[in-house]
Amino acid sequence: MSAINMDLDKRFKFNFKRGVIIGGKTYHVTFNDEMDRALRNLQLEISDFYNKQVKSSKKFENEMTVDQRKDYLEKQQKALLSDVFDALDGVLGVKGAGKDIYNYYDQQSYALFKTIQVLRETKEKLDGTNEARQREKHEARTAQYTGKKKRVNEHAIANKKRESKK
């Protein structure tokens, strides 16, 4: 009996560490599951923030004064920005990185949200998640197309049968 030695390190050549330049600084980021979890949770919080604004519009219009609405939105936005700052600090590995990026881009939260989006997309490219998702979309489109084609053919055959009976 012979032993087979395999060196999977040579085969896989995984490298999930990247230098990321954002806000005029270079950060060394490891694109791992913990980082993905933090960014995914943050995106859910951002989405929840906007959904709350839409759902609470009746309460805004009927029960709150203009000053109360301003105060409520201000508090919600500050809480969200604080969460974004903390998450980016953790992901980028530098305390104050989130606030630095925010200030670098003229205190525009859009820059923070795009940073989060690009970091998630990069992680998905590195770990193959993006390829799997694209493959699933392609298979769904193919199934949809071939399904329509089959129905059209069946309909045409049924029509021919009806016409031939006349």
Salt bridges, closest charged atoms under 4 A:
ASP33 OD1 - LYS123 NZ 3.59
GLU34 OE2 - ARG37 NH2 2.42
ASP36 OD2 - ARG40 NH1 2.88
ASP36 OD1 - ARG120 NE 2.94
ASP48 OD2 - LYS52 NZ 3.44
ASP71 OD2 - LYS75 NZ 3.33
GLU74 OE2 - LYS78 NZ 3.91
ASP100 OD2 - LYS25 NZ 3.03
GLU124 OE2 - ARG120 NH2 3.47
GLU124 OE1 - ARG133 NH1 2.91
ASP127 OD2 - LYS123 NZ 2.39
